[in-house]
Amino acid sequence: MLNPLDGSSHRLLHAWKLALLRFAVTQDECDRLNVAALAAELDRLGGRRTADETFHFFRRSSSQLCAAISGQLQNAADILDRFCKQIEAPRLRLAFAAAVGITHSDSAPSQARRPQRNPDLFRGLPARGSASL
């Protein structure tokens, strides 16, 4: 498993998410290959479990996400929505949601009612044009 305190792992994970965003925007094969390369590097950092079994989480996830982005899966919307909710950086989450066409976002700021404006708030103050300097 990746060490959460390791700065290089954190940067690599962020680069993987950005690569997925780029693929979502371009859907270009070279961007998909970049996602796969970053996923392989993340899996390599995950270490080996046994002699024949390597960690494949990021490669499997990348393959599934790229297929969902390309519209090749029936449950693509659910996969993309689930991934989007796992992105902790709000700007990246909103950008990814926009790129894949997710219209609702639970990260949007709440629309609290604004207090009613007091009509007497500026009573007694001179008008802009009539102020003398």
C-alpha positions in Angstrom: 0.0 0.0 0.0 1.2 3.5 -0.7 2.6 5.4 2.3 0.2 8.4 2.9 3.1 10.4 4.3 5.3 10.0 1.3 5.4 13.2 -0.7 6.4 11.6 -4.0 3.5 9.1 -3.7 1.1 12.0 -3.1 2.4 13.9 -6.1 2.2 10.8 -8.3 -1.4 10.1 -7.2 -2.3 13.8 -8.0 -0.6 13.5 -11.4 -2.6 10.3 -12.1 -5.9 12.2 -11.3 -4.8 15.1 -13.5 -4.0 12.6 -16.3 -7.5 11.1 -15.9 -8.9 14.7 -16.2 -6.8 15.3 -19.3 -8.0 12.0 -20.9 -11.6 13.0 -20.0 -11.1 16.2 -21.9 -9.2 15.0 -24.9 -10.0 11.2 -25.1 -6.8 11.0 -27.0 -4.9 7.6 -27.1 -1.6 9.1 -25.9 -3.4 10.6 -22.9 -4.9 7.2 -22.1 -1.4 5.7 -22.3 -0.2 8.4 -19.9 -2.9 7.4 -17.4 -1.8 3.7 -17.8 1.9 4.5 -17.3 1.1 6.5 -14.1 -1.1 3.7 -12.8 1.7 1.2 -13.4 4.1 3.4 -11.5 1.6 3.7 -8.6 1.1 -0.1 -8.5 4.8 -0.6 -8.5 5.1 1.7 -5.4 2.4 -0.5 -3.8 4.9 -3.3 -3.7 4.6 -7.1 -4.2 2.3 -9.3 -2.2 3.7 -12.6 -3.3 6.2 -13.7 -5.9 3.6 -14.0 -8.7 1.0 -11.5 -7.6 1.6 -7.8 -8.0 -0.5 -4.9 -6.9 -2.9 -4.0 -9.8 -5.4 -1.6 -8.2 -4.5 1.5 -10.2 -4.1 -0.3 -13.5 -7.6 -1.9 -13.0 -9.1 1.3 -11.9 -7.5 3.2 -14.8 -8.8 0.7 -17.3 -12.3 0.9 -15.9 -12.3 4.7 -15.7 -10.9 5.2 -19.2 -13.6 2.8 -20.5 -16.3 4.7 -18.6 -15.0 8.0 -19.9 -15.0 6.7 -23.5 -18.6 5.5 -23.0 -17.8 1.8 -23.4 -19.5 0.7 -20.2 -23.2 0.6 -19.4 -22.7 1.7 -15.8 -20.2 4.5 -16.8 -22.2 7.2 -15.0 -22.0 5.4 -11.7 -18.3 4.6 -12.1 -17.5 8.2 -12.9 -19.7 9.6 -10.2 -18.1 7.3 -7.6 -14.6 8.3 -8.7 -15.5 12.0 -8.7 -16.8 11.8 -5.1 -13.4 10.3 -4.1 -11.4 13.3 -5.4 -10.6 15.3 -2.3 -9.4 18.5 -4.1 -12.5 20.6 -4.7 -11.3 22.3 -7.9 -10.1 19.1 -9.4 -13.3 17.3 -8.5 -15.4 20.1 -10.1 -13.2 20.1 -13.2 -13.5 16.3 -13.6 -17.2 16.4 -13.0 -17.5 19.1 -15.8 -15.3 17.1 -18.1 -17.3 13.9 -17.9 -20.7 15.6 -17.8 -21.7 15.1 -14.2 -24.3 17.8 -13.6 -24.8 17.5 -9.9 -22.1 17.9 -7.4 -22.4 17.6 -3.6 -19.3 19.8 -3.3 -21.1 22.9 -4.6 -21.3 25.6 -2.0 -24.7 25.8 -0.3 -27.0 28.5 -1.5 -27.9 29.9 1.9 -30.5 32.6 1.9 -29.0 36.1 1.8 -30.3 38.4 4.4 -32.8 41.0 3.1 -31.2 44.3 2.2 -32.1 47.1 4.5 -33.5 50.0 2.4 -32.3 52.5 5.0 -28.7 51.3 4.9 -27.4 54.3 3.0 -29.9 56.9 4.3 -28.1 60.2 5.2 -25.0 59.5 3.2 -24.1 62.0 0.5 -24.6 60.9 -3.1 -21.5 60.0 -5.1 -21.6 63.0 -7.3 -22.3 65.5 -4.6 -19.4 64.8 -2.3 -17.0 67.7 -2.1 -13.3 67.1 -2.0 
